[in-house]
Amino acid sequence: MADSDLKKDPEYSGFASSPDEKHDAAPAYEDPDQLSLGRDMSDWRDLGFWTRNGCTLESFKRRKGPVGNLNATMKPRHLHMIAIGGSIGAGLFVGSGAALSDGGPAALLLAFGIIGIMIFNVVYALGELAVMFPVSGGFYTYSTRFIDPSWGFAMGWNYVFQWAIVLPLELTVAGLTVEYWQSGVSVGVWITIFWFAIIAINVFGTLGYAEEEFWSSLLKLIAIVLFMIIGVVLCCGGGPAGGKYDEYWGARTFYNPGAFANGFKGLCAVFVTAAFAFSGTELVGLAAAESENPAKSLPGAVKQVFWRITLFYILSLLFVGLLVEHTDTRLLGSGLSDSQASPFVIAAKDAGLIGFDSFMNVVILVSVISIGNSGVYGGSRTLTALAEQGYAPKFFAYIDKSGRPLFSTIFVLAFSPIAYVGLSSSGEVVFAWLQALSGLAALFTWGSICLAHIRFRRAWKYHGHTLNEIPFTAVFGVYGSWIGLILVFLVLVAQFAVALYPLGGDPPSAEAFFQAYLALPVVLVFWIGGFVWKRAGWLRTHQMDVNTNRRVVDWDRINGEKARVAAMPAWRRILHTCF
């Protein structure tokens, strides 16, 4: 549908498509900040405090109003902290140990750096799309809209099951982490306690998730900063007298035992761990739909991702590689499920810092619970969006009076008991297969976001629009999305090679291949299922809709903000650009 035809449509709402075009019939909102949200929250605000926060039986009743009417209670501080530290968890704190053992310190930095470049472009592409089209359920809808409805179906369900599987994995890791202190209590008891803790957080809906993420992210960032400060001291020889680091240590681990392990294949093997460590970064785009003013807060949150990648991943892993030899046998633990294999914990032990290893273990425990909670949030919101689009049973679109997607949340939480399977004699095998299902799933999501952004820009130009009409643009534009997409493809190729020919010289086997590459056939099954259900294929440029549900842009406010920034001193403009 062309823009001229759209304006004749009786459902046309009168959005401003350029900085100079005025709103013809923009809907009225009591709060100007809600103009960018496209929904009225007055009914929710009229409820009692306990009902609004999900603590009464009344709160479980269906909310009146339009479908997808989630709360807009997240504040900029929540969104910024989710962007900076939301996805930091077992992948960084524990998984980096196995990655260091497989590839060596230089390969660790290279792999995380390459994935970091990928993520930087993915999040900026997602930020541009989310500011333009603030749809709850987020990025899978962009695949439906700009790539292929069947592929969008596959990406939506793939994302739901990715998080539904991550939840029991994180519960298992949390239970095993407590065993570091040899409590003598069954791991199953701890799994139950943490499961009920996550349920309790989700009773409070969006605000419960946002507050939990804010404080847990703050703890994670404090821990990483402390680790880096201690790392500098230890590398300079400031460790306790008689200890490992009581003399200048420097970069000796890069020379002996060496910067790389297992050559190029070792580097390829680290990519999947790096991808797992960055999983969840895209949640900032999902959370934006439930923030008070995403058009204002999301761009600022997206900028924080650069600093998280640079400071909290790359620098912390640099010190990990400097302090822990990749030949250390303690790194050969049970992958993500053994916190004692964490290089952060190993470095603290070797330094002789009494209590710091336990502190890092507490941080790991909080991190894995945080990621489990993120899994409930991400999976439930995506499932609700699938139901709203007709890609899942309609009852999953149920939203109660406190703004919780009730049945979607229950569905994801119902996967938690899988964690108890890990207590059986075959638990490690089950754990490995579950990890295989979720390991590469994020790469398909990230690649789809980049491709959707590329195709959106093409359709935007085809329909006669210019970049000046987009309130927030990706820093490297469409070229950044191409870089992100190419890197996703190269990482998938690298992991395919490792899946065929594993490290250690083991001969190729079907079991080893699918444990490393199971996500691909799962996505293909979902894609075929989506095509059978919707009978829709690849979209041509003229078929892509760039108007429906497009954000009403307050250009007067945006231009006023640009003028305010332009009037700042140079140093403040630099700070504004970076943060």
N, C-alpha and C positions, 0 to 999 in steps of 0.2 A: 504494500500500500504506500503510495507516494505521500509526501507531506501535505501537498495541496488537497488531496482526497481526504487525508486524515482530519483536516480542520473542518470538513463538512460532516464528519461523523458525529452523531448526537452524543457519543460517549467521550468525545474529545474534551479534556479537562482544561486546556488552555495553558500549556507549559511554555516557558520562555526558552526558545531554542538558540538564542544568541544574546550577547551582552546588551544589544540595542533593542531587542524585541520585548514588549511589555506583555504581562499576563492579561489575557482576554477574560478568563473566567476562573481564576485560581480559587480553589476551595478555601473557606475561611477557617482559621484555627485560633483558639484563644491564646495560645503560646506561640510566638513567632518562631521559636526554635523547633516547634513541631511541624512547621511548614515543610521542612526537608524530609520528614518521616512519612508523610502521607497517611497518617492515622490519628484518630482522636482518642486520647487517654483519659478523658474526663470521667467516664464511668468507673475506671479502675481507681482513680484518685478519690472517688466518693466512698469507697469501701473502707471498713475499719482497718486499723493497723495490722492486727493479727490475721485477718482474712487476706489482706494484700500480700502478706508474707507467707501465706500457705499453711497457717497453723490452726485453722478451724475446718470443720466439716463443710461449711459453706464454700470454702475456697476451692473445693474439688468439683463444684458444679460448673457446667459449661459457661464460658464467657459469651455474652451477647456481642454482636458486632460482626465486622467483616472477617472472613477466613484469614488466618495467619496473623491475627492481631496480638502479637507478643508484646511484652512490656518493653518500655524504653527507659530502663532504670540505670543502665551502665553509665558511669561518669568517665570523663577523659582520663582520670588517673587509672581507672580499671583498664581501659583500652590500651593505654601506654604501657602498663606493666605486663599485660598479656602479650603485647608485641615484643617487649624486651626479654621476658623470662618465662613466658607461659609454657613453652615446649621443652625447656631444659629439664632433662630427667635422666633415666637410666641409660639412655643412649650415649650421653656425654659422660656421666659420672662413672658408669660401669662398662658399657660397651666399648669405650675408647681403649680399655685394657686389652681386649682381644684384638682390636684393630692395630694397636701398637705392636703386639706380638706378631701379627700377620705381615704388616708392611714396614715397620720401623718408624722412627720419629719423623723423618722427612716425608715419607709417604702419608703419614697421618696428617701433617700440615697441608700437603698438596691436595689430598682428597677432600678434606674439610673446606679448604679454600675454594676448590672448584665447585663443590656443592653450595658453598656460601654465595658465590657469584650467581649461581643458578637461582637460589632462593631470593636474593636481592631483586632480581628482575621479575621473578614470579610475584612477589609481594607488591611491587610497584604496579605491575599489570593488574593485579587483583584490586588494588586501591583505586585505580582509575575506573574499572568496571563497577566496583561497589559504590563509588560516589555517584556515578551516572545512573545505576540501576540498583537501588537499595532493596533487594529482595531477600526476605528471610529464608534461610536455607542455602543462600549464597551461591557458590561457584559452580555447582553442577548445573544450575539453571542457565549459566552462560554457555555451557557446552550445548545444551538443548536449543538455545536461541541462535547461536552463531556457528555451530559446527554440524551437528546431526542429532535429532531428537533421540535416536536409538543409542548413540554414544553418550548423550546426557543421562539417559536411563541407566546405562552401565556405570557411569561415573558416580551417580547418586547412590546406587545400591552398593557399589564397591566401597564408597566412603563410609556408609553405614556399617558394613560388616568389618571394615578395617578397624573402626573404633570399638565395635562390639567385641571383637577378638582381643584388642589391646587391653580392655578392662580386666578380664580374668588373668591375663599375663602380668599386668601391673600388681594385681592383688597377690599373685603368687610371689612376685619379687619382693613385695612389701613384707609378706610373712617370713620369707627366707632372710631378709635383711635383719629382722629382729634376732635371728639365730646368731648373729655376730656376737651378741652378749651372752650367748649360751643360757637362755632363760629357763630351759627345761620344760617350757610349755609347748604343746603341739602346734605346728605351723598352721594346722586347720583352725585352731582357735583364733590365731592372729588374723587369718584370712576373713573369718566371720566378723571380727571386730572392725576391720578396715572396710569391709563390705557395708556394714551398718553405718559407719561414719560417712561413707559416700552417699548412702541413701539419705542420711540426715541433712547433708549439705544441699542435696537436690530438693528437699522439701521446701527450701527457701527460694527455689527457682533461679532466675537469672541473677538476682542480687547475691544469692548464696554462692553461686559459681564465681561471680566477679570478685567478691570479697575474699574468698578462699584463694583465688589466683593472685590477687594483689599481695596478700601477706606471704604466701608461699614463694612467690616470685621474688619478693623483697629478701626473704631468707636465702634463697639460692644465689642471688646476686651478691649479697654480703659475703657468703661463703666463698664464692669464686674470687672476689676482690681480696679477701684475706689470704686465700691460697696463693694468689699471684704475688702479693707483698712478701709472704713467707718464702715463696719460690725465689724471688730476687735475693733475699738475705741468704738462703741456702746456697744458691749458685755462686755467691760471692764468698762462701766459706764461713758464714756466720752461724752455723749450726752448733748444738751443744758440744762442749769439749769431749773428745774421745768418741764422738759419733761419726757417722758416714760423711757428713758435710761440715766437718770442723776445719777444713782447709779449702782453698779456692777450688771450686768444682767446675765452673765454666760449662763448656759444651762438649765435655769429654765423651758423652754417650753417642754423639754424632760421629766420633772417630773410632771408638771402641765400646761396643761391638759394631757400630756403623750406623749410617743414616737410613739405609734401606735393608729390608729383609724380604727374601723371596722375589727380588727384582720387580719387573713390571707387573707380574701376576699378583704380587703382594699389594701393589698399589691398587689394582683392580678390585682386590678382595676387600679393601677398606671402604670403597664407595657405598656399599649397602649399609654398613654401620653408620657412615656419615649421613646417609639419607634418613635412616631410622632416627638418628639424633636430632635432625631438623624437623621431623614429622610434627605437625601441629602448628607450625609457624603460620600456616594459612588461616588458622582459627580467628585471627584478628579481623579478617574479612567477614567471617560468619558472625562474630560478636558485634560488629559495627551496626548490624540491623537492629540490635537491641540497645543501642546507646542513645543518649538524650539528643545529640545533634551530630550524626555521623559525618555530615558534610564538613563540619569543623574539626571534629576530633580524629577522624580516620587518617587524613593526610599526615597529621602530627605523629600518630602512632606508627604509620608506615615508615617514617623517617628513622624511628628508633631501631628498626631491624638491622640497619647497617652497623650500628654500634654494638648490637648484640652479637652479630657475626664476628666483627673485628675484635672486640674486647673480651667477650665472654666465651667464645669458642676458640678462635685462633690463638689468642694470647695464653689462655689457660692451658691449651694443648701444647703450646710451645714449652711451657714449664714442665708439663707432664713428660714430654720427650727429653728434656734436659735432665730431669731428676731420676727417671726410671729407665733402666736398660730394657730393650725389647726382648732380650733373652731371659729375663727374670721369669722363673717357672711359676711364680705366684699369679702371673697374668693368665695362665692357662686354666682358669676356673670354669664354671658352668655358664659361660657367656653372660647374658644379661641377668641371670638369676642369682649370681654369686657376687655380693657386694665386696667380699674379701679380695676379689680379683680387680677391684677398682684401683687404677693407678693413683688416684687422689688419696685413697686410704693407705696404699703401699708407701707413697712418698712421706706421708705423715708418720707412719711407723718407723721408717728408716731414719727419719730426722730425729727420732727420740722425743718428739713433742707430746708430752703426756696429755692425753685427753683429746687431742686434735683429731685422731683417727675416729674416735667415737662421735665427735662433733660432725665430721664429714658423713658418717653413717646415718646420723639423724637427718642431715640434709638430704641424703639419698632416699631415706624413708619418706620424708615429706614430699620429695620430688615425684616418686612413683605414685603416691596417693593423688597428688595434683594431676598427673597425667591420666590416671584412671578417671578422675572427675571430669577432665577435659574430654575424655572419650564419651562419657554419658552426655555431655553438653553437645559436642559435635555430631554424634550419631543421632541423637533425638531431634535436633533442629533440622538436620538433613532429611530424616525420615518424614517429619511433618511436612516439609516442603514437597517431597515426593508425593505424599498423599494429596496435597493441595493441587498439584499438577496432574493428578490422575494416574500417577506411576506407582502408587501403593494403595492398599485398602483405605477407604475414606475415614474409618474410625481413627486412624493415626493423625488426622488433622484436628482432633479434639484438643482444644486449649481451655484450661479451666480459668476460674475468676482471678486467680493469682498470677496468671500469665504463663503457667507451665504447660508444655506439650505433654499431657499426662500419659497417654497410652504409648507414645513414642519413647518417653523416658523409662516406663516400666519395661518395654520391649528390650531396650539396651541393657538395663540392670539385670534382666533375666538371664543374661549370658554369664553373669558372675560365678555361678556354681561350677562352671567349667574349671575354675581355679582349683577345686578340690581334686580333680583328676590328677593334678601334679603330685599328689601325695601317694599315689599308687606306685607299684614297682616299675610300671611303664611310663611314669610321669614325665621323665626327661624326653622320651620319644614324642609324646603328645605335645609337650612344650615346644619342641623343635618344629613340629608341623604347624602349630598355631603361629609361631614366629614367622614361618615361611609364608603364611597367608597374608600377614600384615607388613612384612619387610619391604617389599617393592611397591605396595599399593599406592603410597604417597607420590611416587614418581609419575604414575599415570595421571593423578590429580594435578600435579604441577605442570606437566606437559599440556594438559587440556586447558588450564588457565592461560598459558602463553599462547596457544593456538587460538583460543576464543578471543583474546585481545587482538591478535593479528587480524583475524577475520572481522572483528568489530570495527577496527580502523578502516578496513577496506569498504565495508558496508556504509560506514559513516561518510566517507568521501563520495561513494556512489550516490547517496541520497542528497548530495549537495551541501554537506556541512563542512565546517572548517575546525581546526584544532582550537581556535579561539573560543569556540562554543563549549569546550570541555573544561569544567572548573578545576579539575586536578588531573594532570597528565603524568604518565610514567617518565622517570628522569631520563631514560635512554630511548623512550618512545618505542616504536615497533621493532627497532633494531635490538633493543634489550630483550624483547620477547623472543626474537629469533635466536639470540644467544642462549636464552634459557631453554628453548625447545631443543636446540641442537645438543646442548649439554645433557639434557634428559635422555636423548637418544643414545649418546655416547656412553653414558653410565649404564643404560640397559644392555648395550652391546658388551661392555666390559664385564658386567655381571653374568651375561650369557656365557662368555668364555670361561669364567671361573666355575660356573655351574657344570659345564661340560668337562673341564679339566681342573678338578679341585687342587688346592694347595697340598703339598706333601707327596705329590706324585702318585696318588691313588688313581686307578683306572676309572674311566667314565662309567657311571651307573645311573639307572633311571631314578633310584631313590635320592641319590645326591643331587641330581639335576633338579628334580621337583621340589626338594627342600630349599633350594636356592632360587627357584624361578616359578613357584606355584602361583604367584599373583597373576601372571600373564594368562594362563588358561582360564582362571576365574573371571578375569575381566572380559575375555572373549565370550565366555558363556553368558555373562550379563548382557553383552552387546547383542548377541544373537537373540537372546530373550527379549530385549527391547525392540528389536526389529520385528520379531514375530508379533509382539503386542501392539506396537504403534504403526507398523508398516510405513515408516518414514526413514529416508536416507539422507545423504549428504545435501546440505543446503547450498543453493546457488546464491550469489551475491544479492540479486534482486529479491530473494525470498527472505532475507534476514531483516527482522523488525528492529529498528533502532529507536522507536518512539513509545511503545507501550510500557507503562510503569516507569518512564523516565523521570528522574527527579525534577521537581520544580525548583529552578535555580533562582536564588535571590541575587541578581547581578549587582544591585546597588550595594548590598552588604559586601560582596566579594571585591568589587572595585574599590570600595572604601577601605577594606583591609589591605589591598595592594598599595593604595596611596599611603596608608599609615606605615607600611613596611618600607616603602621607597623613601620616606622622610627620616628614617632611622639613620644613625651613624653607621659607617661601614662595618664596624666590629659587631654591631647588633644585627645587621642584615646577614652577616656570615653565620652568627649563632642561630638566627631564625631559619636559615636554609638548612643547617645541619640538624637542628632539633625541632 
